[in-house]
Amino acid sequence: MGTKRRQFTPEFKLETVRLADGSEKPLSRVAREVGIRPSMLRSWKRQAESRAGLTPRDVFPGNGKLTSSEEEIRQLRLELEQVKQERNFLKKATV
């Protein structure tokens, strides 16, 4: 039977990235001290830098989850499609 994958909270990821940024130690040593692979910490750091200024949940939304702005866009597109279908139905009904 396979081992279960470890899951880390967005807060843990952000705190680990802050620790790596604020430390004089090499990234690999910080990763080892925290108990993760250096490549994982580099990935978290890249992701945090690209989404700077967002909430922890939006910086690291998780597998298959969208950030709040992406979720809002998805909802608006669904609503727009529904309105277009209703409009087309009403156009056909008036003819």
Contacts in CASP RR format, 6 or more apart in sequence:
PFRMAT RR
TARGET T0000
AUTHOR 0000-0000-0000
METHOD contacts of the structure
MODEL  1
MGTKRRQFTPEFKLETVRLADGSEKPLSRVAREVGIRPSMLRSWKRQAES
RAGLTPRDVFPGNGKLTSSEEEIRQLRLELEQVKQERNFLKKATV
8 36 0 8 1.000
10 56 0 8 1.000
10 57 0 8 1.000
10 59 0 8 1.000
10 60 0 8 1.000
10 61 0 8 1.000
10 62 0 8 1.000
11 56 0 8 1.000
13 44 0 8 1.000
13 48 0 8 1.000
13 56 0 8 1.000
13 59 0 8 1.000
13 60 0 8 1.000
14 48 0 8 1.000
14 56 0 8 1.000
14 59 0 8 1.000
14 60 0 8 1.000
16 30 0 8 1.000
16 34 0 8 1.000
16 36 0 8 1.000
16 41 0 8 1.000
16 44 0 8 1.000
17 41 0 8 1.000
17 44 0 8 1.000
17 45 0 8 1.000
17 48 0 8 1.000
19 30 0 8 1.000
19 34 0 8 1.000
20 27 0 8 1.000
20 30 0 8 1.000
20 31 0 8 1.000
20 41 0 8 1.000
20 45 0 8 1.000
21 45 0 8 1.000
23 30 0 8 1.000
25 33 0 8 1.000
27 38 0 8 1.000
27 41 0 8 1.000
27 42 0 8 1.000
27 45 0 8 1.000
28 38 0 8 1.000
30 41 0 8 1.000
31 37 0 8 1.000
31 38 0 8 1.000
31 40 0 8 1.000
31 41 0 8 1.000
32 38 0 8 1.000
34 41 0 8 1.000
44 60 0 8 1.000
47 59 0 8 1.000
47 60 0 8 1.000
48 59 0 8 1.000
48 60 0 8 1.000
51 58 0 8 1.000
51 59 0 8 1.000
51 67 0 8 1.000
53 59 0 8 1.000
54 67 0 8 1.000
55 68 0 8 1.000
57 68 0 8 1.000
58 67 0 8 1.000
58 68 0 8 1.000
58 69 0 8 1.000
61 67 0 8 1.000
66 74 0 8 1.000
END
